[in-house]
Amino acid sequence: MRTPLSGWGRYPVGISEVHRPERLGELKVPLQSSGSAIARGLGRSYGDASFNSSGCTVLTERLNRFLDFDPSTGALECEAGVTIGEILEYFIPRGFVPPVIPGTKFVTLGGALACDIHGKNHHKDGSFGRHVIDFSLLTADGELVHCSRDENVELFRATVGGMGLTGIITQLRLRLIPIEDPRVVVDYDRAKDLDRALELFHESDERYKYSVAWIDCVGGGRRGLGRSVLMRGNPATGSEAAVLRPEKRRGISVPSTAPSFLLNRGSIRAFNGLYYRKHPRQARGVLSGYESFFFPLDGIRNWNRLYGRSGFFQYQAVLPYDDGRDGLVKMLELLRKSGPGAFLAVLKRFGSGNPEAPLSFPMPGYTLAADVPRRGSAVLDLLSRLDEIVIDLGGRVYLAKDARTSPGAVRAMYPHLESWLEIKSRFDPANRLGSDLARRLELLP
Ligand SMILES: Cc1cc2nc3c(=O)[nH]c(=O)nc-3n(C[C@H](O)[C@H](O)[C@H](O)COP(=O)(O)OP(=O)(O)OC[C@H]3O[C@@H](n4cnc5c(N)ncnc54)[C@H](O)[C@@H]3O)c2cc1C
């Protein structure tokens, strides 16, 4: 069956054959019968990474069984379609959480590994791949290959952050971390401008396991460029086991008919101003439920529809610390001058990158992620100009969020891309694993 598919940004849309296996044994079929195939988790990457309009898209959501758990080490073995949300639901009562928690719980472990995702604890704990012990990969020739740091090492490294292009991850072993209480004790600091936000990050980030800032990309005036609210916290401790239960929030949903004019420069500016003022200048020790701390947007189902049918881009880039502050100023100035402006934006400090994985995104530096409505060709010019700043400073964009950058830009951003392409061509010479992103960025040698 050919079905229209898109990522979370709702742009671009591709039409693909869809295969939805329930058992691992059914996975070989699309690799053998269609021109090319790509795995798709829950489609929470924003652009065109998770579908393949030149062949088949394999939905992994039904491959979601827990297989084994060792409470003495926290090692969880499960199928790759298991989600971060399912782990939280099942393991919080048992005193464990995933080592990396992204901004939504609707992410599969296969998607997390293929994008080597990061969480609010990146500056302390690194990205997802670091916590994976091993995994099984169905490769282009239909073989099921066991990959770890000792076995099939090249495939291991090329698959972490490899955007699904080395094979279909069927199951993996991941180290969960023990907790006493799933809640987070949060400190809030309002920063009047970007410099104050960066100063606070550098002064005190190491005291917090989780750290992130909301940043205003439209308001603040000339003197308040980059005004922010820092939200940093540590896991709550010492509470009785009764609080170890998953949180339940009642969600509201955005209808599919939501008009895109709801988000215009005026409403975006008003929302950001309100958000900034609603937070106190400083608050200490606020006990926050994990759902509201980690997944503030999950309570509004289909919030991506707020941008209307044309969708939106999430631009996420990292700039190395050297000159990173000046790069951020340039980016914020461009974003502020742009048409509708950026609605939601976050700023975070990354710790060390993942030296094992040539295509992994994080590197030491500042990462800025901004949602920009897809309106008119000016937006594409804006994002290309942001790319230029990023390349100039030795940074990179996050492929999991990308829908529009160019093959040349990616080559300039990812210095180890050539070595990754060499591994890809050796293990998949006929390019049986391919996605729309891979074709757009010429990742199929
Ligand atoms: C609201 C929101 C907040 C987010 N916050 C963060 C964040 O804080 N940090 C962060 O790093 N990311 C974040 N993301 C992005 C998201 O974590 C990643 O895009 C993740 O990969 C999505 O998982 P998925 O299961 O939906 O994968 P999909 O989007 O379906 O696929 C993503 C990639 O993974 C590959 N893939 C999926 N399953 C497999 C498999 N079994 N085998 C091989 N390849 C596979 C696909 O081919 C594709 O290339 C956020 C996204 C949203 C919508």
The ligand as a Gaussian input file, in Angstrom:
#p B3LYP/6-31G(d) Opt

LIG

0 1
 C        8.755000      17.341000      20.534000
 C       10.049000      16.712000      20.148000
 C       11.129000      16.839000      21.016000
 C       12.350000      16.252000      20.671000
 N       13.381000      16.396000      21.546000
 C       14.590000      15.864000      21.242000
 C       15.681000      15.974000      22.124000
 O       15.548000      16.537000      23.221000
 N       16.864000      15.416000      21.758000
 C       17.021000      14.764000      20.573000
 O       18.124000      14.298000      20.302000
 N       15.994000      14.627000      19.713000
 C       14.792000      15.168000      20.032000
 N       13.739000      15.015000      19.155000
 C       13.965000      14.250000      17.914000
 C       13.724000      12.757000      18.145000
 O       14.232000      12.345000      19.381000
 C       14.465000      11.940000      17.105000
 O       14.151000      12.382000      15.827000
 C       14.146000      10.435000      17.195000
 O       14.959000       9.774000      16.274000
 C       12.698000      10.146000      16.867000
 O       12.450000       8.780000      17.092000
 P       11.419000       7.979000      16.194000
 O       11.254000       6.641000      16.812000
 O       10.192000       8.789000      15.997000
 O       12.236000       7.841000      14.860000
 P       11.816000       8.289000      13.381000
 O       11.602000       9.751000      13.354000
 O       10.733000       7.429000      12.893000
 O       13.176000       7.953000      12.608000
 C       14.330000       8.740000      12.845000
 C       15.535000       8.054000      12.197000
 O       15.778000       6.826000      12.879000
 C       15.791000       5.738000      11.966000
 N       15.225000       4.573000      12.630000
 C       14.078000       4.490000      13.342000
 N       13.910000       3.231000      13.801000
 C       14.964000       2.496000      13.372000
 C       15.350000       1.136000      13.473000
 N       14.631000       0.248000      14.152000
 N       16.485000       0.745000      12.857000
 C       17.248000       1.614000      12.167000
 N       16.924000       2.924000      12.032000
 C       15.802000       3.359000      12.616000
 C       14.948000       6.211000      10.788000
 O       15.312000       5.540000       9.605000
 C       15.294000       7.692000      10.737000
 O       16.473000       7.887000      10.021000
 C       12.500000      15.549000      19.456000
 C       11.393000      15.415000      18.596000
 C       10.181000      15.980000      18.947000
 C        9.018000      15.827000      18.023000

